[in-house]
């Protein structure tokens, strides 16, 4: 096979290939031997190319393939177990979401369970007493996802209890004897998914129900956004509200209560000075903010931080979409007040979600008695992986930034254009795409169905209790709780139909 | 041969292959014939699988498929042509290199020609009088690649000439009438490959042979590198030298002259202050440099700029590999002097190339009479595309930077480790991976074959003229030129064998 011969067109090469197939009985012995060697070499070459391609597609499957060959049946009954929390971080950009799905193996959970099974830390998913803190969608990342699960233990039950006992020497020794869960799992997990720490918990502890706080971060380029206006609008979101107009209503799965509480929300520029990156995590004075603002450009990065106990499906991305419209000056900050006023505005106007790429489940909290166990060597390994990812993306970003600098200079010099438009315009990629017809005010747009209509739809299909709304109201009165039915959306298994619903329509098919 | 049977381990498959490779001279005539037929069949099977995969990969091909159904045959004879230069930029990270290859459709050139054919700007590649300025490898990007090519024109020959005529009104009108090459191509090209500008040239103009200067940039994180030492070593590279120990010798393709000239080389930190990003392109005083150094961290970005008329295969990546070793303190800057001293060190020590990701063919130059034609609207489109890429990568980098900040704080707090080690260690991902055996000095390592041995190897296989080295010396004396035989490496077609050579060995199989 001729390679790299760019003088030949594809059709000529095809002809050559056909010509080569001379009948074998016409070849001499010598020619036959040479032909065999040549074909074997070509074959190996092609195999190598194909093997490379398959390897690119499968990350953990390789490991499983090797492992299955060596496995004798594993006798779990010989080992004790313990209930633990695992803290994990994952870069979800190239995954189809956190939750296992039928039609793809490229989910966080799938890789996690492959790793747990391969390392014999669990016998099966069904018997592992597994709960997860949050469920992130396709493309979304997390730095503080937590799961509760029962794992194989090297210690007997007595030693497990002694870890927190009075005898410090004994408990320290016991802790070191335990399986190094973090290290073992990280070696078989893909590098985008890493365990950070673990800690022992009581049998009944649930990563899902015992979570006291969830904090999301959303990283975006400043572009032309007015951060001050975005913060003004953001503050209206604080407190207990009905957020049905700022989420995707998951009625099909029994979610009919949209009251949640946003405890904190803040948007800030990220300080450019690397050395002071700790300051990025502190509250800044107005003077400091002004100074940062002056030094910033369209290419500066911002971060929005939103904190609450529990969130609705797509709530953060809906919020960011509206805040971007406010930041662009297309809507007033007061639009938030309208969207939260479900009495007068029970139907959500149609608008697109903000991109999933910048979203990260950044911090989750549990009761104070939870003591995470960190291991230096294991953590160093995670840091190394993350540094590699950072370098790859920052190298690319830096390279592109350079050409943008040159191209933007060209644009300014070209006489027949308005250079001012350029900066930041397409950096608004995170919100709605620009429409040639011009911007349409939110409250003038077609509206999605209201809650009652959606409930009717599912009641008719016998998938919901006809009295669900009344029961919800009763429960709310009795408990004075706002989230008694489903404290941890979007944890519930998604209805297949709603999962593939057209987000932009966000309406019940008629 | 079983394909895609991931239940078999790799070692079992290997054994199967070895069993099959019985020595050909031990086979009977019958067995040989059978073997040829069997291998041919397997070959076809593999080819088909690969072809399917290419079709999945190829973006533009789908369009062509649709297009072909609708097309009436296009009558090129109705149109005049003109010889032009096209300036293009591409992000090569996800491509298999610039040059068209048999085993993949994911090359820059393939996409370029699909676009040129689809838009009927050329009739076929063979008749398009095509030359390219530089040929970049897999993963490498370019912001100033130039090609010369003959395209369909809307103007008659007379109007083409008038564009640069005395009558300004007429020439301006003519220029506007011409096909908007940039716009038309960019709409069908993938967004990572974009035309920036075009300009008319005389029939004989060659993007390859008429290029007067090529400048590469290499973007990398500062990590623990000593930039001052790297620059000291870099300066030794300037001037005319024999760079055989700092490249991949392409002897199989007739490259036996390794004398080139590096006109400029400089490594600098990239200024953190976005507003002053223009300054990144200016020379800085020692005081400015010191100030920048103080504000920098392991996560600051640096750029190496290397300029010459022509470069050898992998020359820049070899240079960066050595400079990284110098920057890490593993080699003295003087190592460069040794590597350039081909009299005393005619054989290259084995070392790995630096990563291809950060490399960019940043600027190419032609004679002054070349006037690039820029179009505001088209350029705005390119800027928009690039801003999207920048945003995607910077969002990811920013997100990862944040978790690194948190994780590194954890590491510092853990008592049983040395937090100081962490910063920058794995940011040296671009050079050699750390070996557990420890670092081995370059000049103590196994060496690759020297030039004469390689020439012998190919002469024996009758692929090179036995007198090639002598002829080279004569030519060099007569012309006083250093690059008379092949001015524009790595443009030449790569030898099949060297393409699949193990880069790390970089030696002729014995």
Interface residues (C-beta under 8 A of the other chain):
Chain A: X1 X2 X3 X4 X5 X6 X7 X9 X13 X21 X24 X25 X27 X29 X32 X33 X35 X36 X37 X39 X40 X42 X43 X45 X46 X47 X48 X49 X50 X53 X54 X58 X61 X62 X65 X66 X68 X69 X89 X91 X93 X141 X143 X196 X217 X219 X220 X221 X270 X272 X273 X274 X275 X277 X278 X280 X281 X295 X296 X297 X299 X300 X301 X303 X357 X358 X360 X362 X374 X376 X377 X379 X380 X382 X383 X384 X386 X387 X388 X389 X390 X391 X392 X393 X394 X395 X396 X397 X398 X399 X400 X401 X402 X403 X404 X405 X406 X407 X408 X410 X411 X414 X416 X417 X421 X422 X425 X426 X427 X429 X430
Chain B: X3 X4 X6 X7 X8 X9 X10 X21 X24 X25 X27 X29 X32 X33 X35 X36 X37 X39 X40 X42 X43 X46 X47 X49 X50 X53 X89 X91 X93 X99 X100 X101 X102 X103 X109 X124 X125 X126 X141 X143 X196 X217 X219 X220 X221 X270 X272 X273 X274 X275 X277 X278 X280 X281 X295 X296 X297 X299 X300 X301 X303 X357 X358 X360 X362 X374 X376 X377 X379 X380 X382 X383 X384 X386 X387 X388 X389 X390 X391 X392 X393 X394 X395 X396 X397 X398 X399 X400 X401 X402 X403 X404 X405 X406 X407 X408 X410 X411 X414 X416 X417 X421 X422 X425 X426 X427 X429 X430 X493 X494 X496 X499 X500
